Amino acid sequence: MSRLPSLNSQLIVTLAALLALAVFGIANNISPVLLFASIIAAAQPLVFAAVGEMITEKSGVLNLGVEGMMIIGAIAGFATAVTTGSPLLGVLAAAIAGAALALVFGFLTQVLLANQVATGLALTMFGLGLAALIGQPFSGVKPPPFPKLDLAVISDLPVVGPLLFNHNLMVYFGLVLVALIWAFLTFTRTGLTLRAVGEDHDAAHALGYNVILIRLTAIAVGGAMAGMGGAYLSLVRVPQWTEGMTAGSGWIALAIVVFGTWRTWRVMLGAYLFGGVTILQLNMQIADITPLWLVVLALFLAAVSVTVRSFRSSAPASPWMIGLWFTTLLAGSIAIRHPVSIPTEYLNMAPYIATILVLVAMSADKLRANINAPASLGRVFHRTG
């Protein structure tokens, strides 16, 4: 009996999506190397924000204010970089601003025991409004250029050079930070304590751990990373200040944490997947490519997901699975033979539609949706004794 016990559905779907993007690029005369390099760059704000939110949720706290912390980080980093002439100081300021706003949330929810969902939503609205107010004098201003990592000969290598060694310092810093966070949560006593608090805060308190302090620290770290994600948007990706420039990235980061089942590397892969959707719709606008390819990609991922689940359960190929693959091939042939145009506004919706589809798919299987979710997530801790 064929089984795939060691393979994870999210990982397979993500890799299948990246493979589909490569095929899409080749079919439409878009260099796969440049496409994947663009995905790495586009996904970086989501990597910072999603991994930061994962740390917060690992401690048992649900912070829906990621969008607000990102936009505050964007304007704090931009204003500091323009004022001082140092983009690195801008990133530091963004981290401090994001952490400060997160600690406001932490004080309200952990000390005053306010509702986490309502407080997180209020934090987002407050952050968006405050950033718009602070950012008024900086509209149309250009920040100093962010330094790139100069690797000389390595950057000029074919394929590998432009793909991996031609990015700015923030990309490499983000990758190193993700690796350190994974090692911290997996191998250190402090990381184990953080996870224990998220699983059962009452038991952790009974063992003598300061639950509130641990959670406040996790909240601050999550806020700092969200702030750095915002700074990447305003200093590297755009680079300029525009009101509301996060454009829902914080909400997408929240979905990525669920998609990645609260595991560091899966969350990072999820960020690359959503970054790929963003780059895909941008390339479709530039190249005037039929949007039916988005439907083909969605059908392909659904077919891969159904096939993986069928193998994992040792079930025979169902008519539903066969029909899904047939529909995917049919839609692909139609996209090739009958290209159609669509307003760019609909293409701009692609990342958010993908977010909704992922959440619906994850919610359909309650058991799978709760895999690795901290047991105390969102629960209020009442200190006793």
C-alpha positions as CSV (number, residue, x, y, z in Angstrom):
1,M,0.0,0.0,0.0
2,S,1.4,3.4,-1.0
3,R,1.7,5.8,1.8
4,L,3.6,9.1,2.2
5,P,3.8,9.4,6.0
6,S,6.8,11.6,6.0
7,L,5.6,14.2,3.5
8,N,3.7,17.3,4.6
9,S,0.8,18.5,2.4
10,Q,1.6,22.2,2.9
11,L,5.3,21.6,1.9
12,I,4.2,19.6,-1.2
13,V,1.7,22.2,-2.3
14,T,4.2,25.0,-1.8
15,L,6.9,23.2,-3.9
16,A,4.3,22.4,-6.5
17,A,3.2,26.0,-6.7
18,L,6.8,27.2,-7.1
19,L,7.3,24.6,-9.9
20,A,4.1,25.8,-11.6
21,L,5.4,29.3,-11.4
22,A,8.6,28.2,-13.1
23,V,6.7,26.5,-15.9
24,F,4.5,29.6,-16.2
25,G,7.6,31.8,-16.6
26,I,9.1,29.6,-19.3
27,A,5.8,29.4,-21.2
28,N,5.5,33.2,-21.2
29,N,9.1,34.1,-22.0
30,I,9.8,35.2,-18.4
31,S,13.1,34.1,-16.9
32,P,12.5,31.6,-14.1
33,V,15.6,32.8,-12.4
34,L,14.5,36.4,-12.3
35,L,11.0,35.3,-11.4
36,F,12.2,33.4,-8.3
37,A,14.6,36.2,-7.4
38,S,11.7,38.6,-7.5
39,I,9.6,36.2,-5.3
40,I,12.4,36.1,-2.7
41,A,12.5,39.9,-2.6
42,A,8.7,40.3,-2.6
43,A,8.1,37.8,0.1
44,Q,10.6,39.3,2.6
45,P,8.1,41.6,4.4
46,L,5.8,38.6,4.8
47,V,8.7,36.5,6.2
48,F,9.4,39.1,8.8
49,A,5.8,39.7,9.8
50,A,4.6,36.0,9.7
51,V,7.6,34.6,11.7
52,G,7.2,37.4,14.2
53,E,3.5,36.7,14.6
54,M,4.3,33.0,14.9
55,I,6.5,33.7,17.9
56,T,3.7,35.8,19.5
57,E,1.2,33.0,19.0
58,K,3.7,30.3,20.2
59,S,3.4,32.1,23.6
60,G,-0.4,31.8,23.5
61,V,-1.2,35.3,22.4
62,L,-3.2,36.2,19.3
63,N,-2.3,39.6,18.0
64,L,-4.4,40.8,15.1
65,G,-2.6,44.1,15.0
66,V,0.2,42.9,12.6
67,E,-1.0,45.4,9.9
68,G,-0.8,48.3,12.3
69,M,2.7,47.4,13.5
70,M,3.9,47.0,9.9
71,I,2.6,50.4,8.8
72,I,4.1,52.1,11.9
73,G,7.4,50.3,11.2
74,A,7.2,51.5,7.6
75,I,6.9,55.2,8.5
76,A,9.2,55.1,11.5
77,G,11.9,53.4,9.3
78,F,11.4,55.8,6.4
79,A,11.4,58.9,8.5
80,T,14.5,57.9,10.4
81,A,16.4,56.9,7.2
82,V,15.5,60.2,5.5
83,T,16.4,62.3,8.6
84,T,19.7,60.5,9.4
85,G,20.7,59.4,6.0
86,S,21.2,55.8,7.3
87,P,18.7,53.1,6.2
88,L,20.2,50.7,8.8
89,L,19.2,53.2,11.5
90,G,15.8,53.3,9.8
91,V,15.4,49.5,10.2
92,L,16.4,49.8,13.9
93,A,13.8,52.6,14.4
94,A,11.2,50.5,12.7
95,A,11.9,47.5,15.0
96,I,11.7,49.8,18.1
97,A,8.4,51.4,16.9
98,G,6.8,48.0,16.1
99,A,7.9,46.6,19.5
100,A,6.6,49.7,21.3
101,L,3.2,49.5,19.6
102,A,3.1,45.7,20.3
103,L,3.8,46.4,24.0
104,V,0.8,48.7,24.2
105,F,-1.2,45.7,23.0
106,G,0.6,43.5,25.5
107,F,-0.1,45.8,28.4
108,L,-3.8,46.0,27.5
109,T,-4.3,42.2,27.0
110,Q,-1.8,40.7,29.5
111,V,-2.0,43.2,32.4
112,L,-5.4,44.8,32.0
113,L,-6.8,41.5,30.5
114,A,-8.6,43.2,27.6
115,N,-10.0,41.1,24.8
116,Q,-7.2,40.1,22.4
117,V,-9.2,40.1,19.2
118,A,-10.8,43.5,19.8
119,T,-7.5,45.0,21.0
120,G,-5.6,43.7,18.0
121,L,-8.2,45.2,15.6
122,A,-8.0,48.5,17.5
123,L,-4.2,48.4,17.2
124,T,-4.4,48.0,13.5
125,M,-6.7,51.0,13.1
126,F,-4.6,53.1,15.5
127,G,-1.4,52.2,13.6
128,L,-2.9,53.1,10.2
129,G,-4.2,56.4,11.4
130,L,-1.0,57.4,13.3
131,A,1.2,56.4,10.4
132,A,-0.9,58.5,8.0
133,L,-0.5,61.5,10.3
134,I,3.3,61.1,10.8
135,G,3.9,60.4,7.1
136,Q,2.3,63.6,5.7
137,P,5.6,65.5,5.5
138,F,7.4,62.6,3.8
139,S,5.2,62.1,0.8
140,G,7.2,62.2,-2.4
141,V,10.6,62.1,-0.5
142,K,13.2,59.6,-1.7
143,P,15.0,57.6,1.1
144,P,18.8,56.9,0.9
145,P,19.5,53.6,-1.0
146,F,19.7,50.4,1.0
147,P,23.1,48.7,0.7
148,K,23.4,45.5,-1.2
149,L,25.7,42.6,-0.3
150,D,28.6,42.9,-2.7
151,L,29.9,39.3,-3.3
152,A,31.8,40.2,-6.5
153,V,32.5,37.0,-8.5
154,I,29.7,35.0,-6.8
155,S,27.0,37.5,-7.8
156,D,28.0,37.0,-11.5
157,L,27.6,33.2,-11.5
158,P,25.0,32.0,-13.9
159,V,21.6,31.1,-12.4
160,V,22.8,30.9,-8.8
161,G,24.3,34.5,-8.8
162,P,21.2,36.5,-9.6
163,L,18.9,34.0,-7.8
164,L,20.7,33.9,-4.4
165,F,23.5,36.4,-4.3
166,N,22.2,39.6,-5.7
167,H,19.9,40.8,-3.0
168,N,20.1,43.6,-0.4
169,L,21.2,43.1,3.2
170,M,17.7,42.8,4.6
171,V,17.0,39.6,2.6
172,Y,20.0,37.8,4.1
173,F,19.4,39.3,7.6
174,G,15.8,37.9,7.4
175,L,17.0,34.4,6.4
176,V,19.6,34.4,9.2
177,L,17.0,35.6,11.7
178,V,14.6,32.8,10.6
179,A,17.3,30.2,11.2
180,L,18.1,31.6,14.6
181,I,14.5,31.7,15.6
182,W,14.1,28.1,14.5
183,A,17.1,27.1,16.5
184,F,15.9,29.1,19.5
185,L,12.5,27.5,19.6
186,T,13.8,24.0,18.9
187,F,17.0,23.6,20.9
188,T,17.1,26.1,23.8
189,R,15.6,25.9,27.2
190,T,14.1,29.4,26.9
191,G,12.4,28.4,23.6
192,L,11.0,25.3,25.2
193,T,9.7,27.5,28.1
194,L,8.0,29.9,25.6
195,R,6.3,27.0,23.9
196,A,5.2,25.5,27.2
197,V,3.6,28.8,28.2
198,G,1.7,28.7,24.9
199,E,0.5,25.1,25.5
200,D,-0.6,25.4,29.2
201,H,0.0,28.8,30.9
202,D,-1.4,27.5,34.2
203,A,1.0,24.6,34.4
204,A,3.9,26.9,33.4
205,H,2.9,29.3,36.2
206,A,2.7,26.5,38.7
207,L,6.3,25.6,37.8
208,G,7.4,29.1,38.7
209,Y,7.6,30.7,35.2
210,N,6.6,34.3,34.8
211,V,3.9,33.9,32.2
212,I,3.1,37.6,31.7
213,L,6.8,38.5,31.3
214,I,7.4,35.7,28.8
215,R,4.3,36.7,26.8
216,L,5.2,40.4,26.8
217,T,8.7,39.5,25.5
218,A,7.2,37.4,22.7
219,I,4.8,40.1,21.8
220,A,7.6,42.7,21.7
221,V,9.7,40.5,19.4
222,G,6.8,39.8,17.1
223,G,6.1,43.6,16.9
224,A,9.8,44.3,16.2
225,M,9.8,41.8,13.3
226,A,6.5,43.2,11.9
227,G,8.1,46.7,12.1
228,M,11.1,45.5,10.2
229,G,8.8,44.0,7.6
230,G,7.2,47.4,7.2
231,A,10.6,49.1,6.9
232,Y,11.5,46.7,4.1
233,L,8.4,47.9,2.2
234,S,9.2,51.6,2.5
235,L,13.0,51.5,2.2
236,V,13.7,48.6,-0.1
237,R,10.7,47.3,-2.1
238,V,9.0,50.5,-3.2
239,P,11.1,52.7,-1.9
240,Q,8.9,55.6,-0.9
241,W,6.3,56.5,1.7
242,T,2.7,56.0,0.6
243,E,-0.3,56.1,3.0
244,G,-1.6,52.5,3.5
245,M,1.3,51.0,1.6
246,T,1.1,47.7,3.6
247,A,-2.1,47.0,1.7
248,G,-3.2,44.1,3.8
249,S,0.2,42.4,4.2
250,G,-0.4,42.1,7.9
251,W,-3.6,40.1,7.4
252,I,-1.9,37.9,4.8
253,A,0.9,37.2,7.4
254,L,-1.7,36.0,9.9
255,A,-3.0,33.6,7.3
256,I,0.5,32.4,6.6
257,V,1.0,31.4,10.2
258,V,-2.0,29.1,10.0
259,F,-1.0,27.8,6.6
260,G,2.5,27.0,8.0
261,T,1.0,25.2,11.0
262,W,3.1,27.3,13.4
263,R,6.4,25.8,12.3
264,T,9.2,28.2,11.4
265,W,10.3,26.8,8.0
266,R,6.8,26.1,6.8
267,V,5.8,29.7,7.6
268,M,8.7,31.0,5.6
269,L,7.8,28.7,2.7
270,G,4.2,30.0,3.0
271,A,5.5,33.5,2.7
272,Y,7.4,32.6,-0.5
273,L,4.2,31.1,-1.9
274,F,2.1,34.2,-1.2
275,G,5.0,36.3,-2.5
276,G,4.9,34.2,-5.7
277,V,1.2,35.0,-6.2
278,T,2.0,38.7,-5.9
279,I,4.8,38.5,-8.4
280,L,2.6,36.4,-10.7
281,Q,-0.1,39.0,-10.9
282,L,2.4,41.8,-11.5
283,N,4.1,39.8,-14.4
284,M,0.6,39.1,-15.9
285,Q,-0.1,42.8,-15.9
286,I,3.2,43.7,-17.5
287,A,3.1,41.0,-20.1
288,D,-0.6,41.2,-20.7
289,I,-1.0,37.5,-20.1
290,T,-4.5,35.9,-19.8
291,P,-5.7,35.8,-16.2
292,L,-7.0,32.3,-16.8
293,W,-3.5,31.1,-15.8
294,L,-4.4,32.1,-12.3
295,V,-7.4,29.7,-12.5
296,V,-5.1,27.0,-13.9
297,L,-2.6,27.5,-11.0
298,A,-5.4,27.3,-8.4
299,L,-6.8,24.1,-10.0
300,F,-3.3,22.6,-10.2
301,L,-2.6,23.2,-6.5
302,A,-6.0,21.8,-5.6
303,A,-5.3,18.7,-7.7
304,V,-1.9,18.3,-6.0
305,S,-3.4,18.7,-2.6
306,V,-6.2,16.1,-3.3
307,T,-3.6,13.7,-4.7
308,V,-1.3,13.9,-1.7
309,R,-4.2,13.3,0.7
310,S,-5.3,10.3,-1.4
311,F,-1.8,8.8,-1.2
312,R,-1.5,9.5,2.5
313,S,-4.7,7.7,3.2
314,S,-3.9,4.9,0.8
315,A,-7.2,5.5,-1.0
316,P,-7.6,4.7,-4.7
317,A,-7.9,7.5,-7.3
318,S,-11.4,8.9,-6.9
319,P,-13.5,10.3,-9.8
320,W,-13.2,13.7,-8.0
321,M,-9.4,13.6,-8.2
322,I,-9.4,12.5,-11.9
323,G,-12.0,15.1,-12.8
324,L,-9.9,17.8,-11.1
325,W,-6.8,16.9,-13.0
326,F,-8.8,16.8,-16.3
327,T,-10.3,20.2,-15.5
328,T,-6.8,21.6,-14.9
329,L,-5.5,20.3,-18.2
330,L,-8.6,21.6,-20.0
331,A,-8.3,25.1,-18.4
332,G,-4.6,25.1,-19.4
333,S,-5.3,24.3,-23.0
334,I,-8.0,27.0,-23.1
335,A,-5.6,29.5,-21.6
336,I,-3.0,28.8,-24.3
337,R,-5.5,28.8,-27.2
338,H,-7.9,31.6,-26.2
339,P,-6.2,34.4,-24.2
340,V,-8.5,37.0,-22.8
341,S,-7.8,40.3,-21.0
342,I,-9.1,41.4,-17.6
343,P,-8.9,44.8,-15.7
344,T,-5.8,45.1,-13.6
345,E,-8.0,45.7,-10.5
346,Y,-9.1,42.1,-10.6
347,L,-5.5,40.9,-10.9
348,N,-4.6,43.0,-7.8
349,M,-7.1,40.9,-5.9
350,A,-5.1,37.7,-6.5
351,P,-3.1,37.6,-3.2
352,Y,-6.2,38.3,-1.1
353,I,-8.3,35.7,-3.0
354,A,-5.4,33.2,-2.4
355,T,-5.5,34.1,1.3
356,I,-9.2,33.4,1.6
357,L,-8.9,30.2,-0.3
358,V,-6.1,29.0,1.9
359,L,-8.1,29.8,5.1
360,V,-11.2,28.1,3.7
361,A,-9.2,25.0,2.8
362,M,-7.5,24.8,6.2
363,S,-10.8,25.4,8.1
364,A,-12.5,22.5,6.1
365,D,-10.3,20.0,8.0
366,K,-10.6,21.0,11.7
367,L,-8.0,18.4,12.8
368,R,-5.4,19.5,10.3
369,A,-6.1,23.2,11.0
370,N,-5.3,22.7,14.7
371,I,-2.1,20.8,14.1
372,N,0.7,22.4,16.1
373,A,-1.6,25.3,17.2
374,P,-0.7,26.3,20.8
375,A,-3.4,25.0,23.1
376,S,-3.6,28.2,25.1
377,L,-3.8,30.5,22.0
378,G,-6.1,33.4,22.7
379,R,-6.9,32.3,26.2
380,V,-6.7,34.9,29.1
381,F,-4.2,34.1,31.8
382,H,-5.3,35.0,35.4
383,R,-2.4,35.1,37.8
384,T,-3.3,33.3,41.0
385,G,-1.1,33.0,44.1
